[in-house]
Amino acid sequence: MSDWSAGYVTDIGYNYGYYAELNPLRLNLPFLQAGLAPASIGNACELGFGQGVSLNFHAAGSALSWWGSDFNPSQVLYARTLAAASGAPAHLFDLPFAEFCQRQDLPDFDFIALHGVWTWISEANRQVIVDFIDRKLNSGGVLYVSYYTLPSWVAMLPLRDLLLLYEQRLTPRSASWAQRIEESLGFAEQLLACQPAFAQANPQVASKLQTIRQNKNYAYLSHEYFNRDWQPITFSRMAEWLSPARLNYVCSAHPADNLYQERLSAAQVSFLAQISDPIVRETTLDLLVNRQYRRDYWVKGSRALSSAEALHLWQQQSLVLTVSADKLPQPTAQSNPSLPAACFVLLRLLADLQVHSIGSLLPTLRAAGLTLEQIQEAIHKLLANNFVQAAHSSENIAHARAMADRLNGLLLDWVQYSDTFGFLLSPVTGGGIALSKIERLFLSAIVQGHQEPREWARFADPCLNALGQRLVDAQGNTLLSSAQQVAQLTLLAEEFRLHKLPLCQALQIV
């Protein structure tokens, strides 16, 4: 492994993933829920951006200026290709953290993001990053950081070390990553088959290994488990790391994690409520839910809001539905026991697929007999279930539209030849919207002027054939003939026109 990699896997590319938590537009509602003034963001930075999908989506889907670095030149080349297509203000570098963080031409930042970085880097690089945050994050600025959390991973630490040791010392360097990973996992399975005392004392290790074994995405596995540095830590230890940068914890960036009471017993909720110190409380919560992954917002200085000001700012926030009508939950206790009735009232108001400010929805919601507390709970639950998302103002949507169109145009062209990732950019939400391969092929056909579902099906068929992909019928039989596949694709295209296309149009994806 070359010295410049600092022990990080570089000979196989990282996933082409999109991570919504890195979208700064999502900050406002959780900050208001925490009673804090939302951050004002102009310059943003992502350290270790991988293939640059999230960074490019958020640069093209907003009025922000984005900066970032990833030391893998191949990944930076891909990221720059996306940036060139959109024309968004994305400044991308292929530098190690120690070099990038000392650049004199960097602005001060209002938002710094680290996704899938902290657990997999050395302590020296962690020190570089904390110093960078201390110097370059503005007062009131926000840090997003994700990392593997103890206690959930504690039993895996020695087994992960053994996997890495076997891969480095006993698998041939000439072998592919797939072969090296399979051999290493096979060795671990043989070890567990011997019923070692360690596995008997830690029975969850077998299930974790089985989960890893079932994942055949070797690019993901190589980066996730076979880097030299792999250090899950407790929340309290994370707080110690960030203390020199003068940061305070706000909340999880993953909305579902902020509804943790639903996962706890009454006794656990009561026990947790007695803990006044936020560091002790979050560390205790991780033990209660056995959390394995944290995605958190931290802030450098914050302004507490009065309840009246928080309510005023909350009403100014906008929402939009982000699932098609056929995917909406039905108001039955049997199918949706965790969704209160207020959620369905709110969903009906958003069913027109338009952007609505919360303030504009309040009169109708109150007329339905809902209290402010019930309305806020409903919004949080819908966000947590990804039925709705925060939406830009009309001015910001107009600003982002041309950049989003250009980026989506490139991705819809690529979808005919590859299937690297399953998202397109919405200038309405400023982030990615998940779409299947076939749905993206239908959109590509529409962009190229094909107007009817039968035409979309005929467009998609040779693209799938070129990638060696075939549909299956209701009985699970592979459709071997082109006529059969086109017929099945036509049915899917009709469903797409009825349900998903209106959503894509409302979110201005196409």
Order of alpha helices (4+ residues) and beta strands (2+ residues): alpha-beta-alpha-beta-alpha-beta-alpha-beta-alpha-beta-alpha-alpha-alpha-alpha-alpha-alpha-beta-alpha-alpha-beta-alpha-beta-alpha-beta-alpha-alpha-beta-alpha-beta-beta-alpha-alpha-alpha-alpha
